[in-house]
Structures are given as C-alpha cells and as structure tokens.
C-alpha cells in the first residue's frame, strides 16, 4: 500500500517540472519565411531578400476575384554590411517576428559566388538554431538571387517549393542537377579532398512581368523558374558552369544518377536510339602504389530502349550486344570529357582526394596541401562502363520496320 502512495506522490510532484507553453509561438505573431536570397550591390553591401508566406492565401488559394486576387507570398529586401545586419534591418519593415524554421531554400547570386565566394556568408545561417541545415542551396544563374524569389509560380503556390520540386524532378529524371543542402555545402567546404558543387537556377523571360499576378493568370507564362546546370566551386569560389552532358557527368561520377537518357547515333543516322537508364552504380577506387595515384571509375548501368527512329532488329541478340557496346562507349566518352574539363578547372568536385585519403592516409598527408593545383590536374583516370539493355518497352521492333515491308 505504501508503494502506491509513494508512486502517486512522485507522479504529482513530477508535474511541477513539466514546462507549459512558456515559449509558444502564435501564428498571427509570426512572419513565416519560405526562402532567403543573398546578393551584393555596387556599394559592397549585402542585399538580403526574404520570401514570406501569406498563410490565408496559401490555405484558401487565390483570394478574391479578378483584379482582387492576392499572391501567396510577399517579398521584403534589406541591406547591411553583413548578412546578419541585413536581416536585422529587414525586421524594421515587418510587423511580425521573422520565423526561419520553415525556410527550405537559400539562393546565392552568381556574381557574389564568383567575386567573393560563399565561405564567409554561410556562418550566419549555420549558427542560427532556427534555420534548418536541410535547407537547399542554389546559385542564381544569369539573374539576381532576389529576383528568383520575387517571381510568382503557377502550379506550386509558393515559389520556394517550385524551385525545390524542380530540383528533385530534374535530378530523378535527367541527372543534370542535384539537391544540395546547407549541411552538404559546409561539409565540402571544410573537407580536404573534395570541392563544392551546387545546382543552378535561372529566371527565363520578363523579370518584371514575373512579379505580377498576371504572369500566372494565363496558360503560357511570361516568366518561368528553371533548373540550369551545376555551379563548380574551388576554395569556395565559383569557377565554372556545367550544362547538359557535362553536368550529368559530375552527377554520374558522384553516384547520384537515379534516372537519365543516353542518345545514340546508329549506322550513320543522328539521334536514332534513346536508352533510359533506370538503375546504375558507380564505384571509385584509387591505386596509390605509384607516386601519382591512379583513379578508376567503374559504372554499371541497366535500362530500357525508350525510342527507336530507324529499322533496328531488337530481336537479334547480337544487335543488342552491339548497342550495349555503343552505349558503353558513349557513357565513357561523356564521363571522360567531364573529368578532363574538371581537371582543367583544378577543382576536385568528384572527391577523388577523399578516395585517396581512405586508400592511403599516409600518402594523402603528403599530397593534401597541393592536391587541387598539382596532383588532381595530372591524375590518370580510367573510366570503365558496363551497360545492359533489359527491356524494349511495349514492343520489340519499331513499327517503322513494318512500314518498310
């Protein structure tokens, strides 16, 4: 019986230490940030653009009718000598407390990334406990970072969600961009043997028109936000942009390809066959026996034939073998071209240095200080590819063969 009273006493006294809603945050007191952008003006001041969600408009869609419709986001801009000072100046324009916990996008201008680099501006984001380290980071290509946040989007109500969704779709379907988080960027900046690579985003069309509601009230938009290649960094500064096959080569060597297409010429005809990669695995190894390491990139790809624009006998196993050999040559060529250009940039975005460190820590200690400028540009990189055709779609031979007959 005494045990029961003791247990009841402990339960009652423990409630004294249970905190209530001492730090509650009411929605009507918060300005919810969905995205942030950093530019630098001609005076050398940081320009911070903040995209705020209008909760009522998001929940109920576009309010009103005709000219009374309202956007789902509001954008504010402020300047300062540092990123944090620009943030503090923004608070003077907003009647609510700025709330970062829902922000999932950070946009950095191309000009700032080239001239000053991104090393010094990320500390303010990482140090704030309210900012998520899983927030995506993108580089604004051929436009100001702030203008990306000011453009309204049609299908996705919040522009930040449009950018993140497009990054996911492009990475999954094409393999020409990657989702890169704030944590990823800081990890590569502080790692020896691997440089930073960040996806780019651009604004196509009339920038001013994109800020107006009329832009999303028509079937064909005047302004669109588009995924636009990869930004290649060296020591925190942007040094090159990769597009198309070149950007896909980076994603492929990093083993982040989920799905992509490889187009082949066949028997003298251009763009005859399309191979859809559905599964792939890339392994990178280093042979450190000699003074200069030798890197081997092994790729195994499996996929389907998705398009045929000529008479190709897909029932012939020897024909399939020939196609697989051509696919291996094409993939190898794309990856080798990417490696050559990246070595010219002296920026090891592939992480070959990390592979050498894991293979031979003692040798890496001697190389790491001169890795990017001396060793990485002169590495011998062997690319070995295996490609397999698993299926040919809903039919084997193309109807073009029947038409010829």
C-alpha positions, 0 to 999 in steps of 0.5 A, a space after each residue: 500500500 505504501 508503494 502506491 502512495 509513494 508512486 502517486 506522490 512522485 507522479 504529482 510532484 513530477 508535474 511541477 517540472 513539466 514546462 507549459 507553453 512558456 515559449 509558444 509561438 502564435 501564428 498571427 505573431 509570426 512572419 513565416 519565411 519560405 526562402 532567403 536570397 543573398 546578393 551584393 550591390 555596387 556599394 559592397 553591401 549585402 542585399 538580403 531578400 526574404 520570401 514570406 508566406 501569406 498563410 490565408 492565401 496559401 490555405 484558401 488559394 487565390 483570394 478574391 476575384 479578378 483584379 482582387 486576387 492576392 499572391 501567396 507570398 510577399 517579398 521584403 529586401 534589406 541591406 547591411 554590411 553583413 548578412 546578419 545586419 541585413 536581416 536585422 534591418 529587414 525586421 524594421 519593415 515587418 510587423 511580425 517576428 521573422 520565423 526561419 524554421 520553415 525556410 527550405 531554400 537559400 539562393 546565392 547570386 552568381 556574381 557574389 559566388 564568383 567575386 567573393 565566394 560563399 565561405 564567409 556568408 554561410 556562418 550566419 545561417 549555420 549558427 542560427 538554431 532556427 534555420 534548418 541545415 536541410 535547407 537547399 542551396 542554389 546559385 542564381 544563374 544569369 539573374 539576381 538571387 532576389 529576383 528568383 524569389 520575387 517571381 510568382 509560380 503557377 502550379 506550386 503556390 509558393 515559389 520556394 517549393 517550385 524551385 525545390 520540386 524542380 530540383 528533385 524532378 530534374 535530378 530523378 529524371 535527367 541527372 543534370 542537377 542535384 539537391 544540395 543542402 546547407 549541411 552538404 555545402 559546409 561539409 565540402 567546404 571544410 573537407 580536404 579532398 573534395 570541392 563544392 558543387 551546387 545546382 543552378 537556377 535561372 529566371 527565363 523571360 520578363 523579370 518584371 512581368 514575373 512579379 505580377 499576378 498576371 504572369 500566372 493568370 494565363 496558360 503560357 507564362 511570361 516568366 518561368 523558374 528553371 533548373 540550369 546546370 551545376 555551379 563548380 566551386 574551388 576554395 569556395 569560389 565559383 569557377 565554372 558552369 556545367 550544362 547538359 552532358 557535362 553536368 550529368 557527368 559530375 552527377 554520374 561520377 558522384 553516384 547520384 544518377 537515379 534516372 537519365 537518357 543516353 542518345 545514340 547515333 546508329 549506322 550513320 543516322 543522328 539521334 536514332 536510339 534513346 536508352 533510359 537508364 533506370 538503375 546504375 552504380 558507380 564505384 571509385 577506387 584509387 591505386 596509390 602504389 605509384 607516386 601519382 595515384 591512379 583513379 578508376 571509375 567503374 559504372 554499371 548501368 541497366 535500362 530500357 530502349 525508350 525510342 527507336 527512329 530507324 529499322 533496328 532488329 531488337 530481336 537479334 541478340 547480337 544487335 543488342 550486344 552491339 548497342 550495349 557496346 555503343 552505349 558503353 562507349 558513349 557513357 565513357 566518352 561523356 564521363 571522360 570529357 567531364 573529368 578532363 574539363 574538371 581537371 582543367 578547372 583544378 577543382 576536385 568536385 568528384 572527391 577523388 582526394 577523399 578516395 585517396 585519403 581512405 586508400 592511403 592516409 599516409 600518402 594523402 598527408 603528403 599530397 593534401 596541401 597541393 592536391 587541387 593545383 598539382 596532383 588532381 590536374 595530372 591524375 590518370 583516370 580510367 573510366 570503365 562502363 558496363 551497360 545492359 539493355 533489359 527491356 524494349 518497352 511495349 514492343 520489340 521492333 519499331 513499327 517503322 520496320 513494318 512500314 518498310 515491308 
